[in-house]
Amino acid sequence: MERFALDEQATEGWSCSYTDALTPLRTIKHNDLFLVCDALGNVPGNCRTTSMGLFCADTRYLSRLEMRLNGEPPVLLSGSADAGFAAAMLLTNGSQNALKPDTIGIRRHMVLCGALFESIELTNYAVTPAEATLSLSFGSDFADLFEVRGFHRGERGEFLRTKGALPADELILAYRGRDGSVMEGRIHFAHPPDRLTDHTAEWTFILKAHQRVEMQYRMLLLLDGESASFTPPPATFEQARATAHSEQQGWRTGITQISSDNDLFDQALERSTRDLFLLRLTMPEGRSLAAGVPWFSTLFGRDALITASQTLLLDPTIARETLKLLAHFQGKQDNPWRDEQPGKILHEVRRGELARCREVPHTPYYGTIDATPLWLMLLAEYYAWTADIALLREMWPHALAAMGWIDRVCAGQTGPLAGYLAYSRQSERGLANQGWKDSDDCIVHADGRLAAGPIALCEVQGYVYASKMRLAQLAPLFGEEEHAKTWYQQAQRLKERFNEDFWLDEQDYCALALDGFGLPVDGIASNPGHCLHTGIFTREHRREVAERLTAPDLFSGWGIRTLHSLSPAFNPIGYHTGSVWPHDNSLIALGLRSVGAVPQMLEIGSVLFEVAQSQPSFRLPELFCGFTRSEYDTLLASYPVACSPQAWAAGSLFQILQAMVNLVPDAPGNCLRIIEPTLPTWLSHLEFKNLRVGTSVLDLRFETSGSATSCRVANKRGNLRVIVEA
């Protein structure tokens, strides 16, 4: 029997008597759920075009969640979402109701764990009884995340209402999508409300002096009657909080513990560590990291691979899980709608209504040129850290398929692009640009003109070179000597051609790309910095690139810009045309270390640490604006809609640490080399505990004396050889 009927009165937005665009937002996340609310813990009505709400499976299940006391919004005293999976707010009543101001203390606790759980405590701090009416208003537009970001749909689904009366302790929001799927937000109140009208629940309490009362509810998110979340929801608020906390603590006991003599740096590392746990994502097919909240809280190939590489010294299991999950989704057919080809690693997976209705091709979508060589590079890096031959053997057929895709695409290019890995969009709803800078306006010539496709990006050729060189070393493990020889020879030919075709003699710098006519795209950008650690540059060229990267037109004082400030296309607020990205800088820092440009590497690490200090909770954002820093203008400008937290931003400080201490693992050879470790002036002591290399676990201590940095092994479990090369 049909449980729902059409709700003719339902609307997608509600009036809201209070909102403040400048109010800091709180973000909590657990697995595939995330909530963005204001400082009070509310999601005001009419928030359709903002990031606020409760999301799961790329769907906003709550677009309104408003708590009031005696009809008025409470007053914020303090609040925090530092736990990641939970938020806590301490509030009181204001002066605009019958109560004397600051009479009622309100403790609001919210937890995500397969569902939304909330506990609200009211305490009367007056010496006489007080009457307090608590109200909670709920509503949902069930908008697809693409709609929230601005995607326009010609038609939407239908809002539903339940047939017959609901129990007094339950409220249901429902919607039927255009694909026929029914989405529900089912709210169960542990303490039934006194009144339940128009999606607003009210409780009236007569509180004695210093009496405390508590109200709790749980909101299940359902898709066709089943949980929309891949996490089984506990029954109560207390169980949810304990479960999420236990998961976080269990993960933290297994990772490397890093501490220093700089308390602020330790706080920044702590924030990044918490964010990496917060961004963990479990799917039926496996586990990895979501790219970022709110816009990219799903599996992205490139983002997950780069983050896994950044954090190998922290937790190599992130890389293991990411490799396996992306191998599961590896392309199996030619499908232009999804930009899919056999052997290709995906770009992005979505589960919302637009994906189910094929209004977007993200089921999954494969429009990325770099995820496939990055997957191969990570496989080799992971093996160097772990000597996990079982996983390498399991992934080897996927590696052959990935390399096969690279070779087919390179062979399919014509003219000057022949032999280069280049992209051109196939899907009409796909991305025009398919490197890490994937906005429409980012691949530009020196005069500001957009480059015409197909596009062969410089860093992608570096990734191809590195993947062929690294897999050539692994192939003999499986009797693949011919593959090893072929890949090595291909890599050497690519290196020779690359240094001829991509080098800009007049600028003494590397081109951003080659365009569809085979002409160098001569816009001066950060991309060549990614090539440094791949080894594709000649010795002369890598020195010139390293010097150019820190020139004032590229280096803002807060980091290296995506595009230099002398370009006609430069915009310090542009997504990829002048902004600064922490992960971009951490990859460049790693490259600078690999070519011996240690002072420049330390400068980038130092300014990223300064950026972290300037942010709420020491959290590095996805990106920030590229305005020039000077002694007269030291303000760091935030990017308006940056993801925060964001995975490869959270991984950036760990990659900076890797560049500083310069760990070179060779777990298959049972060896760890530490080559000329160098700490910045603001660190004199750095300690790694529980660092895993192969089957060994060790503690390392780095200390500075004058300009020298020493390292000693404080503890070791296993027979790993540690060689320090000062």
N, C-alpha and C positions, 0 to 999 in steps of 0.2 A: 504494500500500500504506500502511495506517495506521501511522504512526510511533510512536503513543503508546497506552498502556493505562491504565486507571484505577489510581491509586496509593492503595490502601486504607489504607496506613499514614500518609499525609501528614496533617499537622496544620497549623492556621493560626497557631500560636504555638509557641515553643520556650522551654525553661527558660533562665534567664539567671542566672549566679552573681553578676553585678555590674551595678548600675545606680544612678544618682544623679539624682534629679529636679531637683537644683539645679545639675547640671553645665551649663555654657554650651553651647549648641548651635551648630554650624557649618552654614551654608547656602551651597551653591554651585548655580549655575544656568547653563545655556546653552541658549538657544532654548526648546524645549519639554520639557527634562529639568531636574529639580532633585533635589538630595540634601540631606537634613537628617540630620546625624549628631551624635554627642557630641564632646567635646573631643579624644578619642583618634582620631576618625575611624570609630568603630564605630557600628553600629545594633544595640543589644541586642535579644535575643529578647523575646517577649511585649510588643511595642510596638504592638499593634493599635489602641489608642485614643489613641496619641500622633501627633504630626506627623512622627515620624522615619521615614526610609526613602528609597528611590530611586523617583521618580515619573516617569511619562510617560503622556500621553494619559489623564489623570485616573485612572491605575491605579498602585498601589504594586507595582513589580516586585521590590523587595527590602525585606523587613521584618526581615531579619537579615543582618548583616555584622559578624562578630566576629573580630578578630585577637588571637592570644595567642602568647606566647613561653614555651616549656617549660610549657605548660598554664595560664599565668597572664596576666592583663591587664598590659600594659606601664604604665610610669609616664610621665606627661606632663611634658616639659620646656618646650616652647613650641609654639605653633601659630598658624596664620593662614589665613583664607579671604578676604583682602582683594582678591585678584585677581578674585573674583566667579565665574569659571568653574572655579577650581581651589582646592584646599586643601593645605596642607603642615603636617605635624606632626613634631616632633622628640621622640623617646621613648627610654626605656631600660628595662632589666629591673629588677624590684623585688627584694625580699629573700625572697620566698616560694618560691624554687626552688633548685636545686642550684648555680646560678651565684652568684658574689659580686655583690652589688648594684652597679649602674651599670657593668657589664662590657660589655654590648652596646649600641651606639648604633643606633637605629632611625630611619631617615628614611622617612616615609610621604607620598607625593604622590598626589593624586587629581585627575582632570581629567574634565570632561564635554564631549563634542563628538559628538553623535549616538549616544553610547554612554558607558558608564562605563569609564574607564581608571585603573589603579592601578599604581604602582611602589613597591616596598618594598626598602629597602637595609638590610642588617645589617653592622655593623662590629665586630670584636672589638678592644677597646681594652686587653685584658689582655696581659701579657708572655708568657703561655703559651697553648696551644691551648684552645679552648672549644667544647663541643658545644651547639648551639642548635636547637631544634625550633620552627619557625614554623608556625602553623595559621591557616587562614581558614575560617570557617563561614558558609554562605550559606543563605538561606531566603526564601520569599515567600508571603504570604497572598493576593496578587493582589487586594487589596481596592480597590474603587472609592473615590475620594476622598470621596464622600458618606458611605460607610460609616465611613471613618476619622473623619469629623466627627460620627458618631453616628446616621446613617440606619439604621433597622432593616429588614432584608430577611427575608422568610419563608423563602426558599430561596436557595441559592448554587449555583455551578457545581461542576465536578469537578476535583480535582487529578489530574495525569497523571504517568506515568513513561514513559521511553523503552523501546521493545522492543529487546532485544538489548544487547550490550555497547557502551559508548561508548569512543571513543579515550581514551587515558590522559591526554591534555591537555585534556579537555573535561568540563564539567558542565552539565546542563540542568535548569532548573526550569520546570514547565509547568502550565497550567490551562485548562480549557474552560469558557467562560462559558455562561450560560443562553441566549444568542443563538447558540450554536454556535461562536463565535469562539475560536480557540486563542491564548493568550498565552504567550510563552516568554521566559525569561531564559537566554541561551546564553553560558556563560563559557568562554573559551579561555585557557589558561595558556601563556605563552611558555616557561616552564620546567616540564615535567610534574611533578606532585607525586609524592613517594615513596609516599604512601598517599592514597586517596580513598574515604572511607566516610561514608555518611549525610550527604552534602552538606558534609563537612568535608575540606579538602585539607591535607596536612601535608608539610613538607619538613624534613629533618634535615641539618644542616651541621656539619662539623668545621672550625672556623675557626682558622687559624693567627693568631699575634699580628699585629694590625692588618690582617688580611685583610678584604676587603669582598666581599659577594655581593649580587646583585640578583635580585628576582623581579617579574615583571609579568604582568598579565592584562587582558583586555578582556571586558566584558559587553555583548552585544548585546541589545536589547529588541525583541521581535518580536510582531507581530499578524498571525495567519494567514500566517506564513512571510515576511512583509515587515517592514521596519524600522518600528517604531511611531513613531519620531522622524522629523520632516520634514528633519532634517539628515543628510546622508550620513556615516556614521561612517568615519573614517580607519582605517588598518590597525594603527597602533602608538601607543603612549603618546606618543612624541616628536612624531609627526605631529599628534596631537590637540592637544597643548599649543601647538605652533607655529601651527596653524590658528586656534584660539580666540584666541590672543594677537594674531595678525595681523588678525583681524576687529575686535578691540577697538581696536587702534592705528589701523586704517584709518578707523574711525568717528570717533575722537577728532581726527584731523587735519582733519576737515571741519566741526567744530562751533566755536562761539564759545569762546575761551579767556578765562577770567575769573580775575583775581588781585587781591589787596589787600595792605595793610600789616599785616593781622591774620592771623597764621599759623593760629590755631585756626579762624577763619572759612574760610580757604582749605582746610583739611582737611575741614571739613563740606561745602563745595562739591564737593571731590574725591570724597567718599563718595557724594554724591547723583549726581554724574556717572557714577561706576562703576555705581551701582545702576540708572540708566536704561539703560545698555548691557546690564547683566545681565538686565533685565526685557524686553528686546526679544524679540518673538515672530514667527516666520515660519511662515505656513501656506500651503498650496497656493494659496489665494485672495488672499494678499497679506501685508502686514507691519504690525504695530502694537506695542503694549506689553501685556504681561500685567499684571494688576491687582496681584498680590502673592503672596508665598510665605509659607506653604505652601497656604493654602486657596483662593486665587484666581489660580492660575498659568495663566490662560487669558484669552481676549478678553472684556472687559466694555465695553459701549458707553460708559456714563457715565464710568467711570474713565479709559478711554483718551482720551476727548474732553477731559476736564478736564486731564489730564496734558499732552496735546498743546498746549493753550492756555497752560498754565503755562510751557512750555519753548520758546515761539516765538522768544524772544531767544537761546536756546541752539542750537536745531536745528529750523528750520521743516519739514524733511523728515519729522519725526515726525508733524506735523499732516497733511501731504500723504498719507502712507501710511495714516494712520488714517481719513481721509475716504474714501479709495478702498476700503479694506477693508470699512468699515461700509456703504458704498453697495452693495457686492456683496451683502451679507446683508440689505439693506433689505426689509421685509415686502412680500409679494406677494399674500397671500390672507388671508381671514378664517379663523383657526384658533384657536378658544377654548382648546384644550389647551395651546398655546404662547403664548397671549395675543398672537397675531400679527394685525396688520391691514395692508392695503396702505399703503406709505409710511412705516411705523414703523421706527425704528432699534432694533436688538436690545439686550437686556440682557446676555446671557451665552451662551457656547457651551461645550458639554461633549462629550467623545468617549469617556467611559468606558462600562463595561458597563451601568450603570443607564440612561444615556441611550440606548444602542443597544437596550435591552430596553423602552424607553418606560416605565420606572418613574419617571423624572423627565422634564420637558418641555423639556430644555435642548438642543434639536437644530436650531436654537438656540431660546432662550427670549426673549420680547419684553416681559416684565413690567416695564417702566420707563416712567415718565411724562415724564422730563426728557431722555432721551438724544436725542430727535428735535429739540427746539429747541436743545439744546446743539450738535448736529451743524450746524445752520444758522448758529449764532453762530460756530463755529470756521471754517466755510467763509468767512465774511466777514472774520474776523480774519486767516486765512491769506492771503487775497487782498490785504489791506492791507499785510502784511509782504512779499509776494513779487511782486505784480502778475502772477501766473501765470494769464493769461487762458485758456490751453489747458485747465488743470484746471478752472477755473470753468465753462467751456463744457461740458466733459465731465460735470461734476457738476450742471449746471443742471436737467436732467430729474429727477434725484433730489431736488433742492431743491424743485421744484414738487410732487413726490409727498409729501415730508415736510410741506410747508406744507398740502397738501391733507388729510393725516391730522390735523394740528392743528385745521384748520377743521371737519372732520367731527366730531371728538370734542367740540369746544366747542359746536357746534350741537346735538349729541346730548344735552347736559345739559338738565335741566328745572328750573323754579322758580328759586330764587335763584342756583343754580350755572350757569344758562344763560350761555353765552359764555365760561366759564372752562375751562381745561384741567384735568380732574379724572380720577382713576383709581378703578377698582374691579376687584377680582380676577375673572378669568374662569376660569383654570385651577385645578382642585382641588388641584394640587401647586404652584401658583404662590405669589407673595409677596402677603401681605395689604397691606403698605405698599410703594409703588413709587417713592418719591423716594430721595434719597441716604441718608436715614435710613430703612432698610427693615426694621428689626426690628419685632416685633409690638407692642411696648409704648411706642413713641416719640412718637406723635401724641396728645398729652394736653391736656385742658382745665386751667384754673388749679386746679381742685379735685382733679386727679389722674385724672379719668375718661378712659377711652379714647374718642377721637372715633369716631363712626359714619360709614361711607362712604356715597356716594363722597366722596373727599377732594380739595380743590383747594388745593395747597400755595402759600404766598406766593411762594417763590423761583421756582417753575415759571411763575407768571404774569409774573414779571420776565423770565424767559428768553424767553417768547413775545413780550413787548413788544420786547425787544432784537432778536430774530430778524426780526420784521416791520419794524422801523425799519432794520435793516442791509440786509435784502434789498430794501427799497424803494429804497435807493440803488444797488443793483446791477442791478435789473431793467431800467432803460433801456439797459444795455449790450447787451441782447438784444431791444430793441424792445418791451419789456413795460411800456409806460407805464401801462396800465390796472391791471396788477398792482401797480405801484409806488404808484399813487394809492390803491388799495384797501387795501393793507397799511399804508400810512401812516395812513389814516383809522381802520382797525381798531385800530392801536396807540394812537392818541390816545383813542379811546373806552374801550379797556381801561385805560389809565392813569387816566382820570377815575373809572371805576367802582371800580377797585382801591383808590384812595386813600379812597374812601367806605366800601366794604364791608369792607376788611381793617383799617381803622384803629381802635384801641382808645383811645377818648378818655380813659378813666379812667387807663390805664397810660401814655399818651403813647408808644405803641409799636405795632408792626404785629403782627397776629395771625399765628400759625404757619400757619393754614390756615382754610378754610371747610369745615364738615362737611356730611354728607348732608342736613341740615335747613337749610342755608344760614347756620348760626350760626358766628360767629367761634370758632375754637379758640384760646383765650386763654392757653395756656401760654406763658410767656416763654422763647424759645429762640433759638438762633443763626441760624436760617434767614433772618430778615429781613436779616441782614448780607449775604447773597448778592444781595439786590435792589439794593444800593447802586450797584454798578457797571453795572447794566442801564439806569439812568435812569428807572425807573418811578415813583419817589417824587416828590412835590412837593418844592420847596426846603425848606419848613418841616418836612416829615416826615423827609426824609433827615437833617437836622440832629439831630432828636430821636432817631432810630434810632442814629446815630453816638454820641451821648452815652450812650444806654442800654446799648449793647453793652459798655462798659468799666466799668459799675457793679459793685460787689463780688460781687453774687449771680450775675452771669454771668462776670466775669473772675476766674479762680482765682488769679492771680499767675503761672501758667504758661501762660495762654492763655484764650480764651473757651470756656466750657462749651457743650455741646450743649443743656442745659436748666438753668435757673437753680436755685440752691441752695435757694430758698424754696418750691419746688413740692413737694407731697406725693409726687410721683412721682420726685423727685430721688434719684439714686444715683450717687455719684462713680465707682463701678465699673461702672455700667450702660453698655452698648454705645453707646446714643444718648440716655441719660437723665441725663447729668451728666459724661460723660467729655470729654476735649479732643482734637480731631483737628487735626493740623497743616494739612491741606489746607483745612479749614473756616476756619481762622484766616488762611491766606494769601489765600483768596478775599475774606474780610472786610477784610483789610488793603488789598487792591487797591481795594475799594469805598470804604474810608475815604479813601484818597488821592484818588479821583475826586470826592469831595464836600468836599475841602479839610481833612479831619481828619488833618493830617500828624503831630502829636504822638502820637495814638492809633495810627496806622499804624506809626510807629517803635517804639512800645512793644511791639506784637505781634511785629514783626520781631526785636526784641532778645530777647524771652523765648523765641522759637522757636530762636534761635541758642544760648541758654543750654541749652535742652532737648537740642539736638544735641550740645553739649559733654559733657553728662552721660551720653550713650549709648555703648555699645561701638562703636568705630570711627566715632564721630560720625554714626551713622545714625539719622535721624528715623524713629520707628515709625509704624505706621498710626494709632494712638491711644494715649493714656495716661490715667490716672485723674484725676478732677477735684477732688481734695482741695485745700483752701485752703493757699496758701503764705503763711507768715508769718516774722517774724524768729526765732521759736522753733521753727518747723517748716518746714524748707527741703528736705525730701525729696521727690523726684519719684517717684510710684508708677507702676510699669509696669502695663499692662493684661495679664492673664495669657496670652491667646492672640492677641495682636496680630500681624498679618502684618509681617514684617521680612526683606527689604526690601519696600516697598510703593510703587507707582508715584506716586500723587499726593502721598504724603509726600515722596518724592525730588524731586518737582517744586516743592515748597512754597518752598524757599529761592530758587529762580529767580523765582518769582512775587513774593516779597518784594523781590528786587532790582529787578524791573520797577516795583514800586510806589515804590521809593526814587528811582530815576533818572528814572522817568516818561517813557519813550520812547513817542512817538506816531507810528507809521509811516504813511506814505501813499505806498507804493511806486508805485501807479498815477500819482500826481502827482509822482513822483520827488523826494519830500521826506521828511525825518525831523525832527520837532519834539521837542525835549527841554525839557519844561516844568518849571521850578523844581525841579531835582534836589536832593534832600536826603539826605545821609548821616547815620547815627547817630553818636554821640560815639565809639563804639568803632571807627569806620572813618574814616581821614583820607585814604586813597588807594584808588581802585578803578579797575581797568583792564579794558576789553573789547578783545580782539583777534579779528579774523576775524568780526566781526559782519556778518551779511548782511541787507541791505534791498533788495529787488528784485534787480537785477543788480550792485549795488555791494557792496563789502566795505570795512569801515572799522574803525579802532581808535579807541576813545574813552578819555579819561582824566578821571576825576573827582577833585577834591581839595577839601579843606575848609580854610577860613581863618576862624577864629572860628566864627560860626554860619552862615556862608555856604558853599555848595558850588558850585564852578565846574566847567565841562566844556570840554574842547577836543578837537578832532579831531587825533589824532596822526598818522594815516595814512588815506588813502582811495584806493581803486581803483574808478573809476566816476565818473559825473557827478551823483551824488545831492546835493541841497541839504540841508544840515544847519543847522537854526535852533535856537539855544539861547535860551530865554526864561527869564531869571533872575527 
